[in-house]
Amino acid sequence: MVLEPETLERMCPRYEAAVQLLGKKWTGMLLRVLLAGPTRFSEFTRQIPDVSARLVAERLKELEEHGIVVRTVHPDRPVTVEYSLTEKGRALAPVVEAIQRWAERWCDVEQDQTES
């Protein structure tokens, strides 16, 4: 399938922006955790042990700036912070699930790790 130049001009900047945002390391894993429901900060590093707290904070802030995640501070004692997906973020569910299905079919984890 060959796309017409007009289609590429419309699609490419938006597509590229989406890939730049969602393709960053650990972003997909954070989204998978958030798809299960509101999540406290410490829960991310517990569920994804290889990611640093600094990187979690950086990615969550970026997703918040793009309207994908909302940060809620609960003024209880002690204060708790919870992250959840916005409507825009929840709209990514079929995308994340499609990537998971594709990965299960086509990705060989052992081979991918030896190539890194």
Buried (B, 14 or more C-beta within 10 A) or exposed (E): EEEEEEEEEEEEEEEEEEEEBBEBEBBBBBBBBBBEEEBEBEBBBEBBEEBEEEBBEEBBEBBBEBEBBBEEEEEEEEEEEBBBBBEEBEEBBEEBEEBEEEEEEEEEEEEEEEEE
